[in-house]
Amino acid sequence: MATYKLTPIGLHHVVMKSAPDPQSGRSEPILCIDVNGEATVVTSLTSYFEDNNARGYEWMRIRARAVGLFYDYNTRYSKVYKTKVTPLEMMKKFGQSLIQGTISLRDTEDPLDLFWPPSGVRTAKKLVGALKEFVDWCVMEGLVGEQESYRKSLISKDEGGYMKYLYAATRIQTKSFFSHSIDTKKLALKIQKQAEEMILQTDSSTIPTVKGAKYFPSWLIPDLLKHGFVTRSKDGVEEENLTAKFITVIHLFGGTRISEPFHLWFHDVIPQTDGSCKVILSHPSDSNTDIIGEPNMKRRLYLAMRGLLPRDTRGLPKAYYSGWKDLAVDESLQCPVFFLHSSAENLIRNMFFKYLEYRQEEMKIYKKIHGVEHPFLFVSSQGKHAGSPYSMAAYRKALDAAYDRLEKKFGYTIPRGRKFGTHPHGMRHFFGQCLTDSGINMKVIQKAMRHRSILSQTV
């Protein structure tokens, strides 16, 4: 399975990761642009991130990349072509170059020397939309103003000039003799939508009108759980990847997002005497530890005492980072996982007892290396990483290996990826589809899937 994709490479800009903040441990992208041979930090973008510090690192990285790529395109275009181009035309050309790439299909030459591969409509709209959001913030902060849109020949010799040009490129002025009788709010929304469509004029037949959610194929579940995670050790003895299998069971029968099990602590799974089992999702940093026999404190502090950060902290290494989406939590910043059937709870209960024994052995290795244990439930068993918090990348790899084993054992082909439902998020869709097919009330489904809004599950 491919682990790379072609993307534009910065020519006159670079996006770096800041040092972690001493208090929160979060990092932010820093955009530097080449101004007369000197690397200059785009301070307005840094301020933008400070104003949106609740956003994730990936959200910030996309905006830094968008601003940097437009700077590259504007710089190269002004050097190669001497003709004057309005900012709006420049933005249109930028958008089309993102979609189609800058390399000629005839002779594989690129007059701009950018050598951007085609990114597609979806990526282009994401980047152009990110530019517009940033510019809107700049207007609110007074960094640029309405007067800038009339200056059509601004040259990006410094950050200030570039920001004014960027503002002009994303704005279309509209005047009307009947402005006194127009609802200005509705007009503003209409103009904004028209501006977005004018910037990226694409073939509408390539844009789907219906978006469907693919769910995990039910016929595959018995084979996957029985045979998919069975491996052979070096001495030929059959073993089972308990970690990947346990996470898969929680995904399928609890409808969790791919990142959520990686935030579970060892005591967040609570076996019940009647054969059922509770699984509680807690906010990674601001919920309480609630560990019996230990002082109660915020999870952030508990982790800090062990040299760790909450796994949703911006800028963490990929092997440790795990995202966190806003769940419908209660006042304790927790929410339960609901299961499709009582037999699923019983299965998870039994797997939990077995997994604790496995985890205990791995944690001995971790403690020997680090001098202290960590509270995360799922752990790695890979050499020097034994006992370390299990990564989402390791899970994806284990799931893909499980598919390979099934294909080899049974001779069928398992299509991979989101559009076939075999991606981990397809398991969450399977959970929601089962509830829908069972005629469950929409509000109950909202509760079971931990959605803040009922609209989130409409697809």
VOFI-323091 format. One record per residue (C-alpha): x, y, z. Coordinates in steps of 0.05 Angstrom, whole numbers, padded with zeros to 5 digits. Last residue first. Example, Ala and Ser with C-alpha at 12.3 -4.5 7.8 and 13.67 -1.06 7.14 Angstrom:
# residues 2
- X_Y_Z
- 00273_-00021_00143
- 00246_-00090_00156
# end
This chain:
# residues 459
- X_Y_Z
- -00500_00217_00117
- -00546_00246_00169
- -00500_00228_00227
- -00469_00296_00239
- -00537_00330_00234
- -00556_00303_00303
- -00506_00351_00332
- -00458_00338_00391
- -00447_00267_00365
- -00428_00213_00416
- -00445_00156_00368
- -00493_00124_00418
- -00524_00190_00437
- -00536_00210_00365
- -00563_00140_00351
- -00612_00149_00408
- -00634_00216_00380
- -00644_00184_00312
- -00690_00130_00340
- -00666_00059_00327
- -00699_00023_00268
- -00651_-00035_00268
- -00624_-00015_00201
- -00605_00053_00231
- -00568_00021_00290
- -00531_-00027_00244
- -00513_00032_00198
- -00483_00071_00256
- -00439_00012_00277
- -00418_-00001_00205
- -00401_00073_00197
- -00355_00067_00258
- -00322_00007_00225
- -00314_00047_00161
- -00271_00095_00202
- -00219_00039_00207
- -00213_00037_00130
- -00248_-00024_00100
- -00309_00017_00080
- -00295_00010_00006
- -00288_00084_-00009
- -00247_00092_00055
- -00191_00045_00035
- -00174_-00026_00015
- -00210_-00077_-00029
- -00207_-00146_00003
- -00194_-00200_-00049
- -00214_-00272_-00038
- -00167_-00332_-00035
- -00186_-00356_00035
- -00119_-00361_00070
- -00078_-00313_00028
- -00133_-00260_00025
- -00145_-00269_00100
- -00071_-00261_00116
- -00065_-00197_00073
- -00127_-00167_00107
- -00094_-00179_00175
- -00030_-00146_00150
- -00072_-00084_00132
- -00102_-00084_00202
- -00033_-00089_00233
- -00006_-00031_00191
- -00066_00012_00209
- -00056_-00005_00282
- 00018_00011_00280
- 00002_00078_00248
- -00049_00093_00302
- 00006_00083_00354
- 00008_00039_00416
- 00033_00074_00479
- 00103_00046_00495
- 00106_-00022_00530
- 00157_-00050_00481
- 00186_00007_00439
- 00257_-00022_00445
- 00232_-00086_00413
- 00161_-00079_00385
- 00108_-00100_00436
- 00067_-00036_00434
- 00016_-00016_00485
- -00059_-00004_00491
- -00085_00016_00559
- -00049_00082_00570
- -00030_00095_00643
- 00046_00103_00637
- 00098_00067_00679
- 00163_00095_00708
- 00237_00083_00704
- 00239_00094_00629
- 00276_00031_00605
- 00259_-00017_00661
- 00189_00013_00665
- 00176_-00002_00592
- 00201_-00074_00598
- 00156_-00087_00658
- 00100_-00052_00620
- 00103_-00105_00566
- 00091_-00161_00616
- 00033_-00124_00649
- 00002_-00109_00581
- -00005_-00184_00565
- -00039_-00198_00632
- -00084_-00137_00623
- -00102_-00162_00553
- -00132_-00227_00578
- -00176_-00190_00628
- -00196_-00140_00574
- -00212_-00193_00522
- -00262_-00225_00569
- -00298_-00159_00582
- -00295_-00140_00508
- -00329_-00206_00489
- -00382_-00196_00544
- -00396_-00126_00519
- -00403_-00152_00448
- -00451_-00206_00473
- -00493_-00151_00504
- -00505_-00123_00434
- -00489_-00061_00392
- -00446_-00029_00446
- -00449_00040_00477
- -00384_00076_00495
- -00393_00123_00554
- -00379_00197_00556
- -00331_00238_00598
- -00316_00311_00609
- -00340_00307_00682
- -00398_00354_00664
- -00419_00305_00609
- -00386_00295_00541
- -00417_00300_00471
- -00351_00291_00436
- -00306_00343_00406
- -00255_00306_00364
- -00189_00282_00392
- -00128_00266_00350
- -00074_00215_00369
- -00001_00234_00371
- 00050_00184_00397
- 00081_00153_00334
- 00064_00215_00295
- 00111_00258_00337
- 00074_00312_00376
- 00060_00379_00342
- -00006_00396_00376
- -00024_00357_00439
- -00078_00304_00427
- -00037_00249_00462
- -00036_00286_00528
- 00037_00299_00545
- 00088_00253_00578
- 00146_00258_00627
- 00113_00216_00680
- 00092_00275_00724
- 00069_00309_00661
- 00020_00251_00649
- -00014_00260_00716
- -00016_00335_00705
- -00052_00329_00637
- -00098_00277_00666
- -00124_00328_00716
- -00118_00305_00788
- -00145_00255_00838
- -00093_00229_00887
- -00082_00154_00880
- -00116_00094_00913
- -00170_00087_00860
- -00153_00124_00796
- -00203_00179_00780
- -00155_00213_00731
- -00197_00276_00722
- -00216_00304_00654
- -00176_00362_00625
- -00121_00328_00584
- -00146_00270_00541
- -00221_00282_00553
- -00248_00216_00577
- -00280_00159_00539
- -00310_00107_00585
- -00317_00033_00569
- -00366_-00006_00612
- -00371_-00082_00610
- -00425_-00135_00616
- -00417_-00203_00647
- -00462_-00190_00707
- -00402_-00174_00752
- -00383_-00114_00710
- -00316_-00102_00676
- -00293_-00029_00675
- -00250_-00005_00616
- -00226_00065_00631
- -00179_00036_00684
- -00121_00021_00637
- -00126_00089_00603
- -00162_00099_00537
- -00134_00154_00492
- -00113_00106_00437
- -00184_00078_00436
- -00210_00146_00411
- -00165_00158_00350
- -00201_00113_00299
- -00270_00140_00318
- -00309_00093_00363
- -00372_00056_00339
- -00374_00009_00399
- -00384_-00057_00363
- -00337_-00047_00304
- -00287_00001_00334
- -00283_-00034_00402
- -00273_-00101_00367
- -00219_-00072_00323
- -00182_-00043_00383
- -00181_-00111_00416
- -00157_-00144_00352
- -00100_-00094_00343
- -00076_-00103_00414
- -00085_-00178_00418
- -00041_-00192_00358
- -00049_-00268_00364
- 00005_-00320_00368
- 00017_-00385_00331
- 00084_-00419_00345
- 00132_-00424_00287
- 00196_-00409_00325
- 00200_-00339_00295
- 00129_-00324_00318
- 00068_-00337_00274
- 00009_-00290_00270
- -00066_-00294_00283
- -00097_-00225_00274
- -00140_-00241_00214
- -00164_-00311_00233
- -00223_-00307_00281
- -00236_-00232_00284
- -00225_-00219_00210
- -00261_-00282_00187
- -00323_-00265_00228
- -00322_-00191_00207
- -00315_-00199_00131
- -00388_-00212_00116
- -00408_-00147_00152
- -00372_-00103_00101
- -00347_-00040_00138
- -00388_00021_00120
- -00385_00069_00062
- -00414_00138_00077
- -00449_00168_00017
- -00441_00238_-00011
- -00490_00257_-00065
- -00480_00315_-00113
- -00410_00293_-00132
- -00364_00346_-00163
- -00332_00325_-00229
- -00393_00345_-00269
- -00385_00416_-00242
- -00323_00425_-00285
- -00284_00476_-00246
- -00281_00551_-00237
- -00240_00563_-00175
- -00235_00637_-00159
- -00304_00650_-00189
- -00337_00598_-00144
- -00305_00626_-00081
- -00324_00697_-00101
- -00396_00676_-00115
- -00401_00645_-00046
- -00374_00708_-00014
- -00420_00751_-00055
- -00481_00711_-00032
- -00460_00714_00041
- -00449_00789_00037
- -00516_00798_00002
- -00552_00760_00056
- -00519_00803_00110
- -00531_00868_00071
- -00606_00857_00063
- -00616_00904_00003
- -00660_00966_-00001
- -00607_01019_00012
- -00557_00983_-00033
- -00602_00996_-00094
- -00549_01032_-00135
- -00504_00971_-00124
- -00430_00960_-00115
- -00391_00896_-00113
- -00317_00890_-00097
- -00286_00822_-00107
- -00237_00801_-00053
- -00189_00743_-00048
- -00132_00771_-00090
- -00137_00840_-00058
- -00125_00810_00010
- -00066_00770_-00015
- -00036_00833_-00046
- -00044_00871_00019
- -00013_00813_00058
- 00046_00809_00009
- 00060_00883_00016
- 00061_00878_00092
- 00103_00815_00091
- 00156_00847_00048
- 00172_00857_-00026
- 00106_00827_-00049
- 00090_00875_-00106
- 00023_00910_-00107
- -00005_00923_-00176
- -00080_00923_-00166
- -00087_00973_-00110
- -00162_00979_-00106
- -00169_00919_-00060
- -00124_00951_-00008
- -00175_01005_00009
- -00219_00953_00043
- -00168_00943_00097
- -00108_00901_00118
- -00079_00886_00186
- -00142_00914_00219
- -00154_00853_00262
- -00221_00839_00229
- -00189_00846_00161
- -00132_00798_00179
- -00183_00747_00203
- -00219_00750_00136
- -00151_00741_00102
- -00138_00678_00142
- -00206_00649_00125
- -00196_00665_00051
- -00128_00631_00049
- -00157_00568_00082
- -00212_00567_00029
- -00159_00570_-00026
- -00123_00511_00007
- -00185_00468_00017
- -00211_00485_-00052
- -00146_00463_-00084
- -00145_00398_-00044
- -00216_00380_-00066
- -00205_00401_-00139
- -00143_00358_-00151
- -00071_00364_-00129
- -00038_00358_-00198
- 00039_00357_-00189
- 00075_00423_-00177
- 00139_00431_-00215
- 00152_00502_-00190
- 00201_00521_-00245
- 00150_00573_-00270
- 00161_00554_-00343
- 00148_00480_-00326
- 00168_00429_-00378
- 00140_00358_-00384
- 00138_00368_-00460
- 00064_00358_-00476
- 00035_00346_-00406
- 00062_00414_-00384
- 00080_00416_-00309
- 00045_00468_-00266
- -00005_00422_-00233
- -00077_00414_-00256
- -00115_00429_-00191
- -00062_00470_-00156
- -00046_00507_-00220
- -00120_00522_-00229
- -00123_00553_-00159
- -00061_00595_-00170
- -00087_00619_-00238
- -00152_00640_-00205
- -00114_00675_-00148
- -00070_00712_-00198
- -00132_00734_-00236
- -00160_00763_-00172
- -00095_00798_-00156
- -00095_00832_-00224
- -00041_00810_-00273
- 00010_00857_-00304
- 00052_00826_-00359
- 00125_00813_-00343
- 00117_00738_-00337
- 00174_00697_-00308
- 00191_00739_-00246
- 00119_00759_-00228
- 00097_00687_-00237
- 00152_00660_-00192
- 00136_00707_-00134
- 00061_00699_-00139
- 00065_00623_-00142
- 00113_00619_-00083
- 00072_00667_-00041
- 00010_00627_-00058
- 00046_00565_-00034
- 00066_00597_00032
- -00004_00622_00049
- -00034_00554_00034
- 00021_00517_00072
- 00012_00559_00134
- -00063_00549_00130
- -00056_00473_00121
- -00006_00470_00179
- -00054_00506_00225
- -00110_00456_00215
- -00059_00399_00222
- -00035_00427_00289
- -00104_00426_00319
- -00147_00487_00335
- -00155_00512_00406
- -00100_00562_00394
- -00141_00601_00344
- -00121_00672_00364
- -00050_00648_00373
- -00053_00616_00304
- -00073_00683_00273
- -00017_00717_00311
- 00033_00669_00279
- 00001_00683_00211
- 00010_00758_00221
- 00083_00745_00240
- 00102_00717_00172
- 00174_00701_00192
- 00225_00729_00143
- 00282_00688_00113
- 00328_00735_00076
- 00346_00733_00002
- 00305_00794_-00016
- 00245_00768_00023
- 00243_00691_00024
- 00183_00670_00066
- 00182_00637_00134
- 00119_00604_00161
- 00120_00577_00232
- 00075_00518_00248
- 00054_00511_00320
- 00076_00466_00377
- 00039_00448_00441
- 00073_00427_00506
- 00021_00467_00546
- 00067_00502_00595
- 00136_00502_00563
- 00107_00512_00492
- 00139_00461_00446
- 00191_00489_00399
- 00160_00514_00334
- 00151_00469_00274
- 00176_00496_00208
- 00141_00515_00143
- 00188_00539_00088
- 00179_00591_00034
- 00208_00611_-00033
- 00208_00542_-00066
- 00161_00501_-00024
- 00146_00432_-00053
- 00078_00417_-00083
- 00051_00347_-00066
- 00060_00277_-00093
- 00035_00223_-00047
- 00069_00173_-00001
- 00054_00110_00038
- 00028_00068_-00019
- 00000_00000_00000
# end
